[in-house]
Amino acid sequence: DSKGRLSKMEDKGIATSTKPTLKESIIGMSKSKELKSMATIVLCYNICIELTEVLWKGILRKTYPNTSDYMNFMASFSQKVGTFALLLQLLASTIIGRLGWTNASRVTPLAMLVLSVPFFVVVAISTRNPTMIPLMTALTIGTWQNVISKVTKYSLFDPLKEMAYIPMGPDAKTKGKAAIDVMGAKLGRCVAAGSQQALVLGTGSILNSAPYLGVCYLGTISLWLSALNVLGKMFDQQEEQAATKERSMKASKF
């Protein structure tokens, strides 16, 4: 049976390991500054996605109330995401190699920020004065903003996130990854959804809350960039230690 096999493995000195529980992962994460920064960037990404996506889909449903038109638009959107994600994945290794971990990691939040600011501004203006800026303009900007958000996540954010575990060692990844992936995603969505509901109650609709959502978005991006700076220092220290070790090895040969 399984217990017998386990005892035989222990008798032979074979290491056995069990996955940590979510509670153990959270405790392990709370003790590490780097793991807390990892949780922060995952949390911030999911907050930003929720803040823009719900508003964008609200505009989309208003623009295309017919179900078939809505589904056709979403199919076109998915095609854009797939095409650009494939292209960026082909370039991802080159981008990471040239920019380094820290600067490459900044590409995702900064790219999302570039179109999110005009998106929130245009939605706010078109909601109050549709003749000045039609809502279709906001939909176009929001569509490309969401394309960029998803493409950079698949091609840069996710692989760079996994790379960040390497300098921390295997224990950090084992103990912290479960809490970061589960709590970061779910908590981020919950925080953003709660903020949106509160603003809708105060302003009357999701479109009217656009200016306030924009402020929340900017604050989240700032927190994200701060967490990346913490992780960037970890990579800088690792590179410095590797360079020092290499110089020592070269000196010992002479």
C-alpha positions as MATLAB code, in Angstrom:
seq = 'DSKGRLSKMEDKGIATSTKPTLKESIIGMSKSKELKSMATIVLCYNICIELTEVLWKGILRKTYPNTSDYMNFMASFSQKVGTFALLLQLLASTIIGRLGWTNASRVTPLAMLVLSVPFFVVVAISTRNPTMIPLMTALTIGTWQNVISKVTKYSLFDPLKEMAYIPMGPDAKTKGKAAIDVMGAKLGRCVAAGSQQALVLGTGSILNSAPYLGVCYLGTISLWLSALNVLGKMFDQQEEQAATKERSMKASKF';
ca = [
       0.000    0.000    0.000;
       0.950    3.701   -0.130;
       2.052    3.804    3.508;
       4.285    0.801    2.967;
       5.905    2.362   -0.086;
       6.409    5.614    1.821;
       8.112    3.838    4.733;
      10.374    1.917    2.340;
      11.386    5.169    0.643;
      12.198    6.714    4.027;
      14.210    3.613    5.039;
      16.257    3.883    1.854;
      16.923    7.566    2.536;
      14.839    8.792   -0.347;
      13.526   12.320    0.334;
       9.775   12.691    0.370;
       8.020   16.016    0.151;
       4.478   17.210    0.375;
       2.995   20.338   -1.045;
       2.466   23.048    1.568;
      -1.058   24.060    2.448;
      -2.385   27.477    1.463;
      -1.998   28.628    5.085;
       1.650   27.510    5.133;
       2.222   29.256    1.807;
       0.784   32.513    3.134;
       2.967   32.311    6.259;
       6.039   31.629    4.128;
       5.176   34.510    1.815;
       4.713   36.952    4.709;
       8.287   36.319    5.885;
       9.903   37.243    2.573;
      10.099   40.759    1.159;
      10.599   39.360   -2.336;
       7.606   37.017   -2.123;
       5.429   39.860   -0.873;
       6.559   41.891   -3.887;
       5.679   38.960   -6.145;
       2.214   38.846   -4.604;
       1.890   42.587   -5.119;
       2.583   42.488   -8.859;
       0.100   39.633   -9.380;
      -2.481   41.465   -7.269;
      -1.938   44.730   -9.156;
      -2.189   43.082  -12.577;
      -5.548   41.540  -11.726;
      -6.857   44.789  -10.249;
      -5.874   46.708  -13.390;
      -7.445   44.106  -15.685;
     -10.706   44.191  -13.751;
     -10.849   48.013  -13.628;
     -10.563   48.390  -17.407;
     -12.245   45.208  -18.608;
     -15.580   45.737  -16.845;
     -15.792   49.334  -18.065;
     -14.821   48.302  -21.597;
     -17.405   45.522  -21.690;
     -20.036   47.942  -20.418;
     -19.337   50.169  -23.415;
     -19.247   47.132  -25.700;
     -22.700   45.934  -24.606;
     -24.086   49.428  -25.034;
     -22.579   49.733  -28.520;
     -23.539   46.194  -29.628;
     -26.766   45.252  -27.819;
     -27.424   42.480  -30.346;
     -25.945   39.156  -29.165;
     -24.618   38.090  -32.561;
     -22.879   41.457  -33.098;
     -21.381   41.224  -29.619;
     -20.079   37.689  -30.236;
     -18.609   38.686  -33.612;
     -16.771   41.564  -31.965;
     -15.388   39.288  -29.228;
     -14.252   36.758  -31.839;
     -12.337   39.505  -33.642;
     -10.881   40.612  -30.311;
      -9.666   37.079  -29.535;
      -8.024   36.855  -32.952;
      -6.132   40.087  -32.311;
      -4.933   38.821  -28.932;
      -3.802   35.495  -30.387;
      -1.965   37.053  -33.321;
      -0.092   39.705  -31.349;
       0.660   37.309  -28.479;
       2.327   34.919  -30.936;
       4.410   37.716  -32.452;
       5.497   39.060  -29.075;
       6.356   35.589  -27.793;
       8.771   35.208  -30.684;
      10.479   38.434  -29.589;
      10.196   37.914  -25.823;
      13.604   36.288  -25.310;
      15.287   39.078  -27.274;
      13.457   41.770  -25.276;
      14.374   40.160  -21.942;
      17.983   39.629  -23.040;
      18.474   43.247  -24.092;
      16.485   45.006  -21.371;
      17.216   42.716  -18.444;
      14.638   41.425  -15.968;
      13.744   44.735  -14.315;
      13.226   46.847  -17.436;
      11.493   44.025  -19.297;
       9.118   43.600  -16.349;
       8.208   47.288  -16.550;
       7.007   46.876  -20.142;
       3.673   45.309  -19.095;
       2.483   47.962  -16.584;
       3.785   50.865  -18.686;
       2.220   49.515  -21.897;
      -1.089   49.064  -20.084;
      -0.814   52.590  -18.686;
      -0.170   54.217  -22.082;
      -3.670   53.451  -23.387;
      -5.545   53.273  -20.097;
      -5.135   57.005  -19.416;
      -6.717   58.145  -22.719;
      -9.331   55.394  -22.325;
     -10.569   56.679  -18.970;
     -10.400   60.310  -20.159;
     -12.325   59.621  -23.378;
     -14.988   57.609  -21.527;
     -15.448   60.444  -19.031;
     -15.812   63.043  -21.810;
     -18.042   60.968  -24.105;
     -20.356   60.069  -21.208;
     -20.982   63.752  -20.479;
     -20.789   65.059  -24.044;
     -21.280   62.327  -26.698;
     -21.241   64.891  -29.526;
     -17.671   65.908  -28.676;
     -16.228   62.403  -28.549;
     -18.424   59.465  -29.615;
     -18.519   56.410  -27.392;
     -17.167   54.335  -30.296;
     -13.824   56.120  -29.875;
     -13.683   54.998  -26.264;
     -14.541   51.465  -27.357;
     -11.680   51.429  -29.889;
      -9.123   52.691  -27.360;
     -10.408   50.278  -24.720;
     -10.223   47.365  -27.135;
      -6.577   47.963  -27.931;
      -5.813   48.604  -24.282;
      -7.255   45.192  -23.399;
      -5.381   43.566  -26.287;
      -2.097   45.010  -24.992;
      -2.915   43.952  -21.419;
      -3.487   40.322  -22.379;
      -0.688   40.077  -24.942;
       1.973   41.439  -22.590;
       0.726   39.155  -19.805;
       1.050   35.988  -21.883;
       4.344   36.953  -23.527;
       6.244   38.888  -20.835;
       4.486   39.090  -17.473;
       4.018   35.335  -16.929;
       7.520   34.164  -17.986;
       9.221   37.010  -16.099;
       7.173   36.168  -13.010;
       8.421   32.585  -13.148;
      12.002   33.802  -13.657;
      11.754   35.862  -10.470;
      11.457   32.700   -8.373;
      14.877   31.417   -9.511;
      17.101   33.653   -7.300;
      14.847   32.943   -4.305;
      15.601   29.229   -4.330;
      13.295   26.201   -4.578;
      11.841   26.596   -1.075;
      10.522   30.083   -1.826;
       8.782   28.890   -4.960;
       7.303   25.869   -3.191;
       6.062   27.804   -0.181;
       5.015   31.058   -1.815;
       3.776   30.249   -5.310;
       0.469   28.689   -4.243;
      -0.497   31.690   -2.132;
       0.667   34.174   -4.772;
      -1.168   32.556   -7.676;
      -4.402   31.870   -5.798;
      -4.639   34.873   -3.493;
      -3.157   37.363   -5.956;
      -5.621   36.578   -8.727;
      -8.760   36.146   -6.629;
      -8.058   38.969   -4.202;
      -7.149   41.350   -7.023;
     -10.434   40.692   -8.818;
     -12.374   41.038   -5.565;
     -10.739   44.355   -4.650;
     -11.414   45.811   -8.103;
     -14.991   44.497   -8.190;
     -15.695   45.924   -4.747;
     -14.307   49.319   -5.764;
     -16.433   49.335   -8.908;
     -19.614   48.446   -7.041;
     -19.011   51.197   -4.512;
     -18.402   53.745   -7.293;
     -21.470   52.620   -9.243;
     -23.599   53.160   -6.137;
     -22.114   56.631   -5.779;
     -22.190   57.742   -9.424;
     -25.169   55.832  -10.808;
     -23.402   53.818  -13.540;
     -20.082   52.233  -14.439;
     -19.550   54.807  -17.208;
     -19.984   57.734  -14.812;
     -17.353   56.233  -12.503;
     -14.634   56.309  -15.196;
     -12.636   59.250  -13.703;
     -12.492   57.591  -10.293;
     -11.571   54.229  -11.793;
      -8.748   56.001  -13.604;
      -7.369   57.326  -10.312;
      -7.520   53.821   -8.805;
      -5.753   52.480  -11.892;
      -2.899   54.973  -11.623;
      -2.423   54.186   -7.947;
      -2.309   50.460   -8.686;
       0.284   50.906  -11.444;
       2.458   52.947   -9.055;
       2.305   50.172   -6.459;
       3.150   47.616   -9.156;
       6.236   49.553  -10.278;
       7.415   49.919   -6.672;
       7.214   46.143   -6.182;
       9.206   45.619   -9.392;
      11.961   47.861   -8.005;
      12.275   45.555   -4.966;
      12.552   42.473   -7.173;
      14.928   44.284   -9.519;
      17.361   44.898   -6.649;
      17.334   41.170   -5.956;
      18.359   40.458   -9.561;
      21.025   43.178   -9.442;
      22.519   41.632   -6.308;
      22.534   38.199   -7.917;
      24.290   39.529  -11.021;
      26.842   41.350   -8.873;
      27.557   38.188   -6.879;
      27.936   36.165  -10.084;
      30.338   38.758  -11.522;
      32.380   38.794   -8.299;
      32.564   34.997   -8.300;
      33.680   34.992  -11.927;
      36.423   37.554  -11.223;
      37.607   35.483   -8.253;
      37.785   32.338  -10.371;
      39.780   34.143  -13.065;
      42.167   35.588  -10.441;
      42.732   32.150   -8.872;
      43.963   30.802  -12.208;
      46.892   33.232  -12.286;
];
